[in-house]
Amino acid sequence: MKLQGIWVLLICTFVLTGCNLSNNQSENSDNMDAMSDEEKVAYMKGGITEGQYENNFFDLELDLPESWIVLSEEEMMRLMQTGEAIASESDATYDLTGFEILNLLGVFKYPFDEVVAMNPNLYISAERLDEMKDIDSSGAYLEQARAGIEHLGETIVFEETMDTVNIQEKTFTRSRATIDLGYMVIYQVHYVTLSKGYALNIIITYMEDEDLETIESMLDLRK
C-alpha cells in the first residue's frame, strides 16, 4: 500500500499559518493519446482564466474570490515538499511533477508573508490509484488516509462517521477532523471521490465558520 501522498498533504496544510496559477487550461480534447506527457499533465491540472479555475479532465469549475491568494505551481510543489519533511516517518518519495500526484489548485485567504493566527485554505489534488489495488471506494481511501496519520495521537481527532455530499454533480465522501495544536484549535474537512483512475481530493482547513462557508461557496457544494 502506497497511500501516503495525501496524508503528507493533510499534515502540511494544517501546520501552515502564513502564506498564481498562471497556466491556462489546455483546450478540451477527447484524444489525450495525441498529447505529450507534459501536455497531458497540463491538461489534467487545469488552469485559471478570469478568476475561474477550470478543469475539463476532472470536470470542475470554481469561482475564486478576488481577495484570496492562488498558489503558483512552485508554491504548491513547496507545500508538498514541506509535508514530506514533516511526515519524516515515511520513506516514500513521490513524482510531484508527473502523473503520480497532481497538484490542481491551492487557494489561501491571506498572502504567505502576512502574519495571521491561521490562514484558511482550499487545496485540491489528485492521487493516482494504479498501485492501490485494495482501494475500491472513496471511503476506503479516506480510511487509509486517516490511518496514515495515527502517529499524531491526540493532535488530530476525526469524527467517527463519514458522510457523502454532492459537489458539482459528483458524489464525494466527507471526513471531518479537529486539530488541537495547543495554542489554537482548527478544523479540516476532506472530500474525496474516485475518478478516471485517481482519488480526487479536496481539503478545506479553517478556524471560523464564515471561512468554511466562503470555500463551500467556491465549490458550489450541495449539502
Protein Blocks (a to p, Z undefined) as FASTA:
>chain_A
ZZfklmmmmmmmmmpmbdcdfbdcddddfblmlpcfklmmmmmnopaeehiacdfklopa
ddddfkbccddfklmmmmmmmmmmmmmmbcbdcdfklmmbccfbdcdfbdfklccfbdcd
dddddddfklmmklcbfklmmmmmmmmmmmnommpccdfbdcdddeehiacdddddddde
hjaccddddddddeehiacddddddfbfklmmmmmmmnopaZZ
